[in-house]
Amino acid sequence: MGSGLILGIESSCDETAAAVVERGTLTRSSIVASQIATHAPYGGVVPELASREHLRNIVPITRAALEQAGCGLGDLDAVAVTHGPGLAGALLVGITYAKGLAFAQGIPLIAVNHLEGHIHAVLLAAGQQGPGTREQDELPMPALALVVSGGHTHLFLARPPVAGVEIGAWQYTLIGRTLDDAAGEAFDKVAKLLGLGYPGGPWIDYLAQFGDPKAVPFGFAQIKDKAHLQGNGQIARTKGARTAPIADLDRHFLFSFSGIKTAVLRYVEVHGMRAVCEARQRALAAMAHPTWQDAQALCDRQTLDLIASFQHAVVGDLLRKTFAAAEAVGAASVLVTGGVAANRELRVRFTAEAAERGLPVAFPTLALSTDNAAMIAAAAWPRFLGREFAGLGLEADPRLTLA
């Protein structure tokens, strides 16, 4: 085996990222170019603009990652790239560039599922103790992984290769998922409705600490069995990839966040808050670099209570179903990952619940919670060991499934 260095490339949505990771456990470099400023005026990601920005950023970002790692292309053992799920045009930029690098250097190309990358972000954070560390030794397995972000809310049972028996990729079983909006998407839409900035998660997270989480009694209705979701019932609206028929999943582990988003809208309308929200949006837009503190100054008590109650309800729903699923499938630990895993209330409440149950829980670092390429290179390492390489005919799969 050579250097153990894998270059990871991630371009599934609105971050262009490159990283060099050694043997799946030691991050030598991780560079991310964010597009928040590009998409903020639109309140969401514009696919065509995202692809254009990836084209601008991919070469300088990769060069910076190699420079920070203190290595060159000739030192790499492989190139790993996200091939789905995500935006088709954005994925193609990363895939095409990764193919070119792999072909020019004569090294393997490894295709990585974006969702698997998020799971390995936790393992990378837990096992980042030097070359050769086996990340699966750091947490008891199997693990119940909650992948929760702007595009995904999924529960997977993750199993590592058996030491001394198997070599290759991890195994995943889909346990639950959202039927409609992802949790992070609900955060973004509620923030936009209330006249806050984009992306909405960090704004909601900051402002929620100043409100009363019990002021507005939001709740989640029990998801019932529906005949139209049986048979070919893979019709969930979420952007988070194809899935097994929803009828095959336990309805107790299915999520739905469109209802609470609508409930917030109705609350705003009933309490005559629309004009205030629009005024807040204009005031923040007029500022060159608005801060969370600026937003707090523009929020009255009613708005802060609404924000705190919304976040408390969403985190509570994620917590209840995740730990119920972990108990049902016999998981030995819980992993929480994705952009929403950076939420402070979520981390506090999940940590407390895990301690009460005597169940280990782990999160990625804040830098590894959002999209990055280090998680892609880390997820590629088991595939490199198992010689699970992609051909140069690799294509983008915007609706790629995991499990």
C-alpha positions as CSV (number, residue, x, y, z in Angstrom):
1,M,0.0,0.0,0.0
2,G,1.2,3.5,-0.8
3,S,0.8,6.7,1.1
4,G,-2.8,6.1,2.2
5,L,-3.7,9.6,1.0
6,I,-7.1,10.1,-0.7
7,L,-8.2,13.3,-2.3
8,G,-11.9,13.9,-1.7
9,I,-14.1,16.2,-3.9
10,E,-17.6,17.3,-2.9
11,S,-19.9,19.4,-5.1
12,S,-23.4,18.0,-4.5
13,C,-25.1,21.3,-3.7
14,D,-23.7,24.8,-2.9
15,E,-20.3,24.1,-1.4
16,T,-17.3,23.4,-3.5
17,A,-14.9,21.3,-1.3
18,A,-11.7,19.4,-1.5
19,A,-9.8,17.6,1.2
20,V,-6.9,15.1,1.7
21,V,-7.4,12.4,4.3
22,E,-4.9,9.8,5.3
23,R,-6.1,6.2,5.8
24,G,-9.7,7.4,6.5
25,T,-8.8,8.9,9.9
26,L,-6.4,11.8,9.7
27,T,-7.5,15.0,7.9
28,R,-4.4,16.5,6.3
29,S,-6.5,19.3,4.7
30,S,-10.1,20.4,4.2
31,I,-11.0,23.4,2.1
32,V,-14.6,24.6,1.5
33,A,-15.8,27.4,-0.7
34,S,-19.3,28.5,0.4
35,Q,-21.9,29.9,-2.0
36,I,-24.1,31.5,0.7
37,A,-23.6,35.0,-0.6
38,T,-24.6,33.9,-4.1
39,H,-27.8,32.3,-3.1
40,A,-28.9,34.4,-0.1
41,P,-30.8,37.0,-2.2
42,Y,-33.0,34.2,-3.5
43,G,-33.6,32.5,-0.2
44,G,-32.5,29.1,-1.4
45,V,-30.0,27.4,-3.8
46,V,-30.4,28.2,-7.5
47,P,-29.1,25.1,-9.3
48,E,-27.7,27.0,-12.4
49,L,-25.8,29.5,-10.2
50,A,-24.4,26.6,-8.0
51,S,-23.0,24.8,-11.1
52,R,-21.4,28.0,-12.3
53,E,-19.7,28.7,-9.0
54,H,-18.5,25.1,-8.8
55,L,-16.8,25.6,-12.2
56,R,-15.1,28.7,-10.9
57,N,-14.0,27.2,-7.6
58,I,-13.1,23.5,-8.2
59,V,-9.5,24.0,-9.5
60,P,-8.3,26.6,-6.9
61,I,-10.0,24.8,-4.1
62,T,-8.3,21.5,-5.0
63,R,-4.9,23.2,-5.3
64,A,-5.4,24.8,-1.9
65,A,-6.3,21.4,-0.4
66,L,-3.1,19.8,-1.8
67,E,-1.0,22.7,-0.7
68,Q,-2.4,22.6,2.9
69,A,-1.8,18.9,3.0
70,G,1.8,19.3,1.9
71,C,1.5,16.9,-0.9
72,G,1.1,16.8,-4.7
73,L,-1.1,14.8,-7.1
74,G,1.7,12.2,-7.4
75,D,1.4,11.4,-3.7
76,L,-2.2,10.3,-3.9
77,D,-3.4,6.7,-3.8
78,A,-6.9,7.6,-5.1
79,V,-9.4,10.3,-5.9
80,A,-12.9,10.1,-4.3
81,V,-15.9,12.1,-5.4
82,T,-19.6,12.5,-4.5
83,H,-21.7,11.0,-7.3
84,G,-25.1,11.6,-5.6
85,P,-27.6,12.4,-4.4
86,G,-27.6,16.1,-5.1
87,L,-28.1,18.6,-7.9
88,A,-27.3,17.1,-11.3
89,G,-25.2,20.0,-12.7
90,A,-23.3,20.5,-9.5
91,L,-22.5,16.8,-9.2
92,L,-21.2,16.7,-12.8
93,V,-18.6,19.4,-12.1
94,G,-17.0,17.4,-9.3
95,I,-17.3,14.1,-11.1
96,T,-15.8,15.4,-14.4
97,Y,-12.9,17.0,-12.6
98,A,-12.2,13.9,-10.4
99,K,-12.3,11.7,-13.5
100,G,-9.7,13.9,-15.2
101,L,-7.4,13.8,-12.2
102,A,-7.7,10.0,-11.7
103,F,-7.1,9.3,-15.4
104,A,-4.1,11.7,-15.6
105,Q,-2.4,10.3,-12.5
106,G,-3.3,6.7,-13.3
107,I,-4.9,6.1,-9.9
108,P,-8.3,4.7,-8.8
109,L,-11.5,6.7,-8.9
110,I,-13.9,6.0,-6.0
111,A,-17.5,7.0,-6.0
112,V,-19.1,8.0,-2.7
113,N,-22.7,8.5,-1.7
114,H,-23.2,11.9,-0.1
115,L,-25.3,10.4,2.7
116,E,-22.6,7.9,3.5
117,G,-20.1,10.7,3.6
118,H,-22.1,12.4,6.3
119,I,-22.1,9.3,8.4
120,H,-18.4,9.0,8.1
121,A,-18.0,12.6,9.2
122,V,-18.9,11.5,12.7
123,L,-16.6,8.5,12.5
124,L,-13.8,10.8,11.2
125,A,-14.3,13.1,14.2
126,A,-14.4,10.2,16.7
127,G,-11.4,8.3,15.3
128,Q,-9.1,11.2,14.3
129,Q,-6.1,10.1,16.3
130,G,-3.5,9.4,13.7
131,P,-2.8,7.1,10.7
132,G,-4.0,3.5,11.1
133,T,-6.7,4.2,13.7
134,R,-9.8,2.1,12.9
135,E,-12.7,4.5,13.3
136,Q,-15.2,1.6,14.0
137,D,-13.2,0.9,17.2
138,E,-14.2,4.3,18.6
139,L,-17.9,3.7,19.0
140,P,-19.8,0.4,19.6
141,M,-21.5,-0.9,16.5
142,P,-24.0,-1.2,14.9
143,A,-24.9,2.5,15.0
144,L,-28.2,4.2,14.3
145,A,-27.4,7.2,12.2
146,L,-29.6,10.2,11.9
147,V,-28.6,12.2,8.8
148,V,-30.4,15.5,9.1
149,S,-29.8,18.5,6.8
150,G,-31.4,20.9,4.4
151,G,-32.0,18.1,1.9
152,H,-32.2,14.9,4.0
153,T,-33.8,13.5,7.1
154,H,-33.0,9.8,7.2
155,L,-32.4,7.1,9.7
156,F,-29.9,4.3,8.8
157,L,-28.6,1.3,10.7
158,A,-24.8,1.4,9.9
159,R,-22.6,-1.7,10.2
160,P,-18.8,-1.7,9.6
161,P,-17.0,-4.5,7.9
162,V,-16.2,-7.3,10.3
163,A,-12.6,-7.1,11.4
164,G,-10.5,-10.0,10.0
165,V,-13.5,-11.3,7.9
166,E,-14.7,-8.5,5.6
167,I,-12.9,-5.9,3.6
168,G,-14.8,-3.2,1.9
169,A,-17.7,-0.8,2.3
170,W,-20.0,-0.4,5.3
171,Q,-23.5,-1.8,5.2
172,Y,-26.6,0.4,5.6
173,T,-30.2,-0.4,6.3
174,L,-32.8,2.3,5.8
175,I,-35.0,2.6,9.0
176,G,-36.9,5.8,8.5
177,R,-37.1,9.0,6.5
178,T,-39.1,12.1,5.9
179,L,-42.2,11.9,3.7
180,D,-41.9,15.6,2.6
181,D,-39.7,18.4,3.7
182,A,-36.3,17.7,5.3
183,A,-35.8,19.2,8.8
184,G,-33.2,21.7,7.6
185,E,-35.5,22.7,4.7
186,A,-38.2,23.5,7.3
187,F,-35.7,25.7,9.2
188,D,-34.9,27.6,6.1
189,K,-38.5,28.2,5.1
190,V,-39.6,29.3,8.5
191,A,-36.6,31.6,8.8
192,K,-37.6,33.1,5.4
193,L,-41.2,33.5,6.5
194,L,-40.1,35.4,9.6
195,G,-37.9,37.7,7.6
196,L,-34.6,36.2,8.7
197,G,-31.4,35.4,6.8
198,Y,-30.4,32.4,4.7
199,P,-29.5,29.7,5.5
200,G,-32.2,29.7,8.2
201,G,-30.8,27.1,10.6
202,P,-28.1,29.3,12.3
203,W,-30.5,32.2,12.6
204,I,-33.2,30.1,14.2
205,D,-30.6,28.4,16.4
206,Y,-29.3,31.7,17.8
207,L,-32.6,33.4,18.3
208,A,-34.4,30.4,19.9
209,Q,-32.3,30.8,23.1
210,F,-34.1,34.1,23.8
211,G,-37.7,32.7,23.6
212,D,-40.0,30.5,25.5
213,P,-40.0,27.0,23.9
214,K,-43.3,26.2,25.5
215,A,-45.1,29.4,24.4
216,V,-46.6,27.9,21.2
217,P,-47.8,24.2,21.6
218,F,-46.7,22.8,18.3
219,G,-47.2,19.1,17.8
220,F,-46.7,16.3,15.3
221,A,-49.6,14.1,14.3
222,Q,-49.0,10.3,14.1
223,I,-48.2,9.2,10.6
224,K,-50.9,6.7,9.6
225,D,-50.7,3.8,7.1
226,K,-51.9,4.9,3.7
227,A,-52.9,2.6,0.9
228,H,-51.4,4.8,-1.8
229,L,-48.0,4.5,-0.3
230,Q,-48.0,0.7,-0.6
231,G,-46.6,-1.4,-3.5
232,N,-44.7,1.2,-5.6
233,G,-45.1,3.8,-2.9
234,Q,-41.7,5.5,-3.2
235,I,-43.3,8.9,-3.8
236,A,-42.0,10.9,-0.8
237,R,-41.4,14.5,-2.0
238,T,-38.1,15.0,-0.2
239,K,-35.0,15.7,-2.3
240,G,-33.2,13.0,-0.2
241,A,-32.9,10.3,-2.8
242,R,-35.0,7.3,-3.9
243,T,-36.0,4.9,-1.2
244,A,-37.5,1.5,-0.6
245,P,-41.3,1.6,-0.7
246,I,-42.4,3.6,2.3
247,A,-44.9,0.8,3.1
248,D,-41.8,-1.3,3.9
249,L,-40.8,1.1,6.7
250,D,-42.1,1.3,10.2
251,R,-44.4,4.4,10.2
252,H,-43.3,5.2,13.7
253,F,-39.9,6.1,12.3
254,L,-41.2,8.3,9.4
255,F,-40.9,12.1,9.6
256,S,-43.0,14.9,8.2
257,F,-42.1,18.6,8.6
258,S,-44.5,20.2,6.1
259,G,-47.2,20.4,8.7
260,I,-45.3,22.4,11.3
261,K,-44.0,24.8,8.5
262,T,-47.7,25.4,7.7
263,A,-48.6,25.8,11.3
264,V,-46.0,28.6,11.7
265,L,-47.5,30.3,8.6
266,R,-51.0,30.1,10.1
267,Y,-49.7,31.5,13.4
268,V,-48.1,34.4,11.7
269,E,-51.3,35.1,9.7
270,V,-53.7,34.7,12.7
271,H,-51.6,37.0,14.9
272,G,-51.2,39.7,12.3
273,M,-47.4,39.3,12.1
274,R,-47.0,39.4,8.3
275,A,-46.2,43.1,8.0
276,V,-43.7,42.9,10.9
277,C,-41.9,40.0,9.3
278,E,-41.7,41.8,5.9
279,A,-40.3,44.9,7.6
280,R,-37.7,42.8,9.4
281,Q,-36.7,41.3,6.1
282,R,-36.3,44.7,4.5
283,A,-34.3,46.0,7.4
284,L,-31.8,43.1,7.4
285,A,-31.5,43.3,3.6
286,A,-30.5,46.9,3.9
287,M,-27.6,46.1,6.2
288,A,-24.3,45.3,4.5
289,H,-23.5,42.4,6.9
290,P,-26.4,41.7,9.2
291,T,-25.6,39.7,12.3
292,W,-27.7,37.5,14.6
293,Q,-27.6,40.3,17.1
294,D,-29.1,42.6,14.5
295,A,-31.9,40.1,14.0
296,Q,-32.5,39.8,17.7
297,A,-32.9,43.5,18.0
298,L,-35.6,43.4,15.3
299,C,-37.6,40.5,17.0
300,D,-40.3,41.1,19.6
301,R,-41.1,38.7,22.4
302,Q,-43.8,37.0,20.3
303,T,-41.5,36.3,17.5
304,L,-38.8,34.9,19.7
305,D,-41.3,32.7,21.5
306,L,-42.5,31.4,18.1
307,I,-38.9,30.6,17.0
308,A,-38.1,28.8,20.2
309,S,-41.3,26.8,20.1
310,F,-40.7,25.8,16.5
311,Q,-37.2,24.6,17.1
312,H,-38.1,22.8,20.4
313,A,-40.8,20.9,18.5
314,V,-38.6,19.9,15.6
315,V,-35.8,18.8,17.8
316,G,-38.2,16.8,20.0
317,D,-39.6,14.9,17.0
318,L,-36.2,14.0,15.8
319,L,-35.1,12.9,19.3
320,R,-38.2,10.7,20.0
321,K,-38.1,8.9,16.7
322,T,-34.3,8.4,16.6
323,F,-34.1,6.9,20.1
324,A,-37.2,4.8,19.5
325,A,-35.6,3.4,16.3
326,A,-32.3,2.8,18.0
327,E,-34.1,0.7,20.7
328,A,-36.2,-1.2,18.1
329,V,-33.2,-2.2,15.9
330,G,-30.8,-2.9,18.8
331,A,-28.3,-0.1,17.9
332,A,-25.3,0.1,20.2
333,S,-24.7,3.8,19.6
334,V,-26.3,6.8,17.9
335,L,-24.7,9.0,15.3
336,V,-26.2,12.4,14.5
337,T,-24.8,14.2,11.4
338,G,-25.6,16.7,8.7
339,G,-26.0,20.5,8.8
340,V,-28.8,20.4,11.4
341,A,-26.4,18.4,13.7
342,A,-24.7,21.8,14.4
343,N,-27.8,23.0,16.2
344,R,-27.1,23.7,19.8
345,E,-30.4,22.6,21.3
346,L,-30.3,19.4,19.3
347,R,-26.8,18.5,20.6
348,V,-27.8,19.3,24.2
349,R,-31.0,17.3,24.2
350,F,-29.6,14.3,22.3
351,T,-26.7,14.2,24.6
352,A,-28.9,14.2,27.7
353,E,-31.3,11.6,26.3
354,A,-28.4,9.3,25.4
355,A,-26.9,9.6,28.9
356,E,-30.2,8.8,30.5
357,R,-30.5,5.7,28.3
358,G,-26.8,4.7,28.7
359,L,-26.4,4.8,24.9
360,P,-23.3,6.4,23.4
361,V,-24.0,9.3,21.0
362,A,-21.6,11.1,18.7
363,F,-21.7,14.2,16.5
364,P,-19.3,15.5,13.9
365,T,-17.3,18.7,14.6
366,L,-19.1,21.8,13.5
367,A,-16.8,22.1,10.5
368,L,-17.7,18.5,9.5
369,S,-21.4,18.9,10.0
370,T,-22.0,20.8,6.8
371,D,-21.0,19.6,3.4
372,N,-17.3,19.0,3.1
373,A,-14.8,16.8,1.2
374,A,-13.0,15.3,4.2
375,M,-16.1,13.1,4.9
376,I,-16.0,11.9,1.3
377,A,-12.4,10.9,1.4
378,A,-13.0,9.2,4.8
379,A,-15.9,7.2,3.4
380,A,-13.8,6.2,0.4
381,W,-11.1,4.5,2.5
382,P,-13.0,1.2,3.2
383,R,-13.8,1.1,-0.5
384,F,-10.2,1.6,-1.4
385,L,-9.2,-1.3,0.9
386,G,-11.8,-3.5,-0.8
387,R,-10.8,-2.3,-4.3
388,E,-14.3,-1.0,-5.0
389,F,-13.3,1.4,-7.8
390,A,-15.5,3.3,-10.2
391,G,-14.9,3.4,-14.0
392,L,-14.4,6.5,-16.0
393,G,-18.0,6.1,-17.2
394,L,-19.2,7.2,-13.7
395,E,-22.2,9.4,-14.0
396,A,-24.0,11.7,-11.6
397,D,-27.0,10.2,-9.9
398,P,-29.1,13.1,-8.4
399,R,-31.5,10.6,-6.7
400,L,-29.0,8.1,-5.5
401,T,-30.1,5.8,-2.7
402,L,-28.2,4.5,0.2
403,A,-28.9,1.1,1.7
